[in-house]
Amino acid sequence: MQLEIIRADDTVTHLTLTGRLDLAGVQNIEIAFLGHTAARGKPVLADLSGVEYMSSLGLRMLLGAFHALKRKGQTLRLFRPQTPVRETLHLAGLDELLAKSDDVNTALPSLG
Amino acid sequence: MNLAEFLLLLFAGLGLFFIGVKLIGSHLSQMAGRGFRKWILRLVDTSWSASLLGILFGAITQSTNAVTFIVSSIITAGLVPVRVATPVVIWANLGTSALVLLAAVHLRLFVLTLLGVIGLCYFFNIEKSGRYRHVAAALLGVALLFLGLDFIKQGVAPLRELQGVRDLLGLAAQSYGLVFMLGAGLALVAQSSATVTVVAVTMTKMGLLSMDLTLMAIYGAGLGSALSLWFMIANSAGLARQLGYIQIFLKAVSALLMVLLFSLECGLDVPLIKAMITHLSANPSLQGAWAYLLMQLLGCLVVTVWFGPLYRLALRTSPTTLEETLSKPQYLYEEALDDAETALDLVEKEQLRQLERLQHYLSGQDRRASASVTENDESVGIHAANKSVTAEIGEFLTVLMDRTQDRETLNRMLNFQARNRLLADLQDGLFSLNELLCPGRADDKTEAVAHGIVEGVDFLVLTLLDALKSQDEQDRALFLKMTADQSEVMERIRRKLLLSSERSAKMHEALFRASSLYERMVWLLRQYCLLCTSIP
């Protein structure tokens, strides 16, 4: 599981996740992910196009970051998930976290 | 009546007898509710009272298996240690002698009266009342059992006149070993030494068996009963097996010791068991009954003296199972019932503990590191253990409600009862979901949909737990939002399933069932959260 920061400035954190968000994957990146999202306290756009599998622990990590950002008046948006991952997000009731657009140019400005 | 009719009477008598034994055992086992167990708990505080209670139970139930079941449920619920409760099981063996003693005396009038009274109970629908249902059915069992014995006596009567039967008995009389093995074989089939003894005693009464042969049949039945139990516990584990080993030792040792005493008495002409039973009664059938009682008494005494080493050996051979460990509630204890508010706090903790266990049900790819990874066959046992704790919480709440007058506390209790019902439904639902979708049962084509469902419901369980533990209103509000309406998502998934032709019809059906179950799980989790939110 890999986490890559595309952009991190005063207005937004744009990152990509690649690999399987299963138990091992979450253990790998959780601290870094929460550091770049919840701790920074900036709006986050997380690109999930490279995520092949989403487990309940992965969902929990995303919800934890969303919750922490919400308390700080910020938001987290999930971007371009693969169909099975999108389905899992729907089933988990996390539709709210999905970005309205799959276009990064549209998704980024909407965070503010 | 011709011979065929007598044989049919004998056959019907045996049938009635077996029905009676089953009815008594099963209905008395179902009377083992919390009140009944509490009554037992008061009585087992000393080994003497526990032994007396065992004799009484054995006499009433006529089944050491039924007594073992009741005692196991008390031990498994963590209400009393094994060492304290085991004398009840041991001495129940002696109690079973009551049937044999009663069968040796004339009981026809008693049986006919009892049947009439029970018939009236059924006519007035008393057997339908929750309170007396099991009592009425157990009494019907007693009546059928003795009616069966009466049939057997009538059916056996003409047999002694038959030349073939006389020849057979003459042959058997030449070999005690043959009669011993016959007794053992019959007890193995009937799974009860008392049953075989009653039949043997009845035959003695009708003059078909001599006293020596009756004794050998009875001792053989003792060993046969031990063998039967050996087969019965082959697939069990933990406490059931521990108690089973102790019972097997008791039955086998008592039978073999009686054979030894019989041999010494016949061979060396020393007055022992035969002399004692002749002294106790001149009636041959009662003598057989006394021999059976002495055999049980001998076994009980031997096991009581050797209980410590025997129990340690049984524990080493069959350690306590995970299911038994999980079946014990952690926070519920009898004394807490005296203070309703404290008791409810404990119920809440126990229910939260049960809720935490829900995450162990699903065999998704991603199991919690802290959760014990279980095989499919183990999951059945764990589910049973969880259900047992939930039932225990339910009974605890029922007793608490009976003692509470305060309206506000009663409302709180009703809330906890509703939560308990949801917990039980969640346990059943998740168990079924796991059965449908656990790895190995779904193929590659179903894997993606199955993953979504398994991980989705697992996530919702975790999220509810987090929300309840944090006691943050925002967390609960978010959870309620997440679980508000899943119908649109599920409809979309079902449409996709319908369009796909790659899966087998069986997998289609499994996924449809899983999607319905998922919707139900989400609804149940949401209701649980709402119940936790509705009271302070």
Interface residues (C-beta under 8 A of the other chain):
Chain A: D22 L23 Y53 M54 S55 S56 L57 L59 R60 L63 H67 R71 P84 E87 T88 H90 L91 A92 G93 L94 E96
Chain B: G364 Q365 D366 R367 R368 A369 A448 V449 H451 G452 I453 E455 G456 V457 D458 F459 L460 L462 T463 D466 Q474 D475 L478 K481 M482 T483 A484 Q486 V489 R492 I493 Y518 V522
